[in-house]
Amino acid sequence: MVKINGYTEEEAKSFISYVCSERAIGKTLTGIFDEYSKRTGRAKGSVRNYYYSLLKSRGDKRVDELLQGTNLKAEKIKEFTEEETNEILREILKYKARGVSVRRAVLELANGDDKLMLRYQNKYRNVLSKQPEKLQKIMRECGISLGQSGEMQKRLEEEINGLYDRLASSLKEENKRLYAVIKSLTDENALLKMQVKNLQ
């Protein structure tokens, strides 16, 4: 099987076996990704992405063999309605007006559900970057004031920059880890070639 996110075939089998056994006792995918992350030292986001990458690779013979008989599938995500989106934004903005960070706000709104928290945060970030006027409108409707127009723009920009910085930092760490894996495999490959050459 072609490696996805640096997993060897053996590790991929072990991962799928782990997911199946944990699903069989009723654990959620979010919980499974979290536990597997702690057991292996891999980033939780990387574990989640690997799972969904595998499912998207169906049709590849070796991936199909790996997933055969597992009944694993992606959980369907229901899109937020316009009304739900407005309600989420309204609640996040109320928290922000009290000086609470967006991250803390979405964590509380999601009652600790990581998956839901991520969806709330992504929705806020998307509206913030693509429809800042929508946030301003909701703020006016709620009577929330975060200062003059220039200050609001500055805060919006800082929020966007902060979110992107956190994402970039996470990707940088994952790239470092992947580089180390590739280097290790390259060294191992060179060593094996030398051993084969010496046997000839």
N, C-alpha and C positions, 0 to 999 in steps of 0.2 A: 504494500500500500504506500502511495506517495505520502510523505510526511506532511502533516498539517500542523502549523504552530509548533513545530519541533518535537512532536510526539513520535517515538519509535513505534513499530508495529506491536511490540510486546506491551508497551505502556498504553497504547490505544486499547488493546484487548483488556488489560487490567482496569482501565478507566470505564469501559463499557460494562464490564462485569460488576464493578462497584455501583455504577448508576442503576443497573437493573436490580441488584439486590436491595438497594436502598429504596427504590421506587416500590418494590414488592412489599415493603413494610410501611408504605404510605407516606414517605418523606417527599417534600416538594423539591422541585428542581433547584430552586434558589438555595434551600438548605443543603442539598447535596453538593452543589458547586462550592458553597462556603466550607463545608467539611473537607471536601477533596482538596481544596486550596490549602487548608491548614495542614493536612496530612502530607502534602507533596511540596509545599513551599511555592507553588505556582500562584500567580495573581488570580483572584476570583474572576475578574473580567476575562482573563485569558482562558480559564477553564470553561466559562460559559460560552465564549466565542468558539472554542474548539468543538464543543458539543453541537452547536448549531452549524458549524462548518461541515462536520461529519454528515449531519442530516441533509445538508444541501448537496453533498457529494454523492448521493444515491445515484446509481447508474454506473458508477465505477465498480468494476467486478469485485475488487478486494474490499472496498467499503461495504458493498452489499453483503459479502460473506461475513464481515465483521458484525453487521447489524442484523443478520438473518435470525429470525425467531425472537428478537428482543422486543418487538412492538413499541420501540421508542419513537417518540414524535415530538415535534415542536409544539409548545403550548400556544394556541391561537391568541393573539393579542387583539382585544376589542378596542377600536379607536375611540377616543374621547369625543363626545358630541360637543357642539358649540356651547351648549348650556353648561356641561361638565367642565369644559375648558375655562369658561368665564368664572365658574365657582372656584376652581383650583387657583386661578390667578388672583382672585379676590382674597382668598385665604392667605396665600403667600404674601401678598402685598400688606395685609393686616399685620402679619408677623414682622415684616420688614419695617413697618411704621413704628413698631415697638423696639426696633434695634436688633432683631433676631436675624441671623444669616439665612440665606435661601436654603443652604444645606440643612441647617437645623430645622427650618420650617417644613421642608418636604419630609424630613425624617419623622417629625411629629404628626404631620398630616397622614402619612402612610402607616402610622402605628408600628414603626419598626420593620415593615415589610420592604426589604431591599429592592425587590423588583418594582414594586409600586413607587417607591421613592425615586428610583431612577427614571421612571416614566414621567413623574411629576416634574422632576428637575429638567428633563429633556424638553418637555412641553414648555416650561417657563423660558428655558434658554432659546428655543426656537422662536417664540413670540417676541422675546426681548431683542433678538437680532433682526427679525424680519418684520415685526409689527409693533414697534415701540409705542406708536400712537394708540394701540389697543390697550396697553397697560396704562397710559395716561388717562384714557377715557374711563377705565374701571376705577382708577384712583379718584377721579373727579366724582364718579357716582357714589363712591364710598366715603367721600369727604376726607380722603387721605392726602396729606401734603408732605412732600419730601423736599420742599424748598422751591426756589424759582426755577424757571424753565432751563436755564443754563446749568444749574446744579443738578437737575433731574437728568439732563443729557450726560453730564459727567458721571453720575452714579450708574446710569445704564451702561456707559462705556466701560467703567471699572468692573461692573458685574460680568460683562461679556469677556473682558480680558482675564478676569480671575478664573472663569470657567474654562477658557481655552488653555490657560497656563496649567491648571490642574490636569487637564486631559493630556497636554503635551508632556508633562512630567511623567505621567503614568506610562505613556507610549515610549518615552526615553528609557525608562527602567526595563520595560519588556524587551526593547531592542538590545539593551546591554546583555540581558539574560540569553536572548536568542543568539547573539554574537558569540557568547561564551560556549553555548551548545555546539554551534557550527565549528568553532575552533577546535573544540574537544574531539568532535567527529572527524575533522580533517586530520588531526594528529593521529587519531586511532587508525584511520584509513592508510596514512603514510606508513605507520608501523606494520600494519598487516601486509602491505605491499612488499616491505623489506623482508618480512618473514617468509612470504611466498617465494620471493627471489632467492633467498638463502637456501630454500628447500630444493630448488631446481638444480 
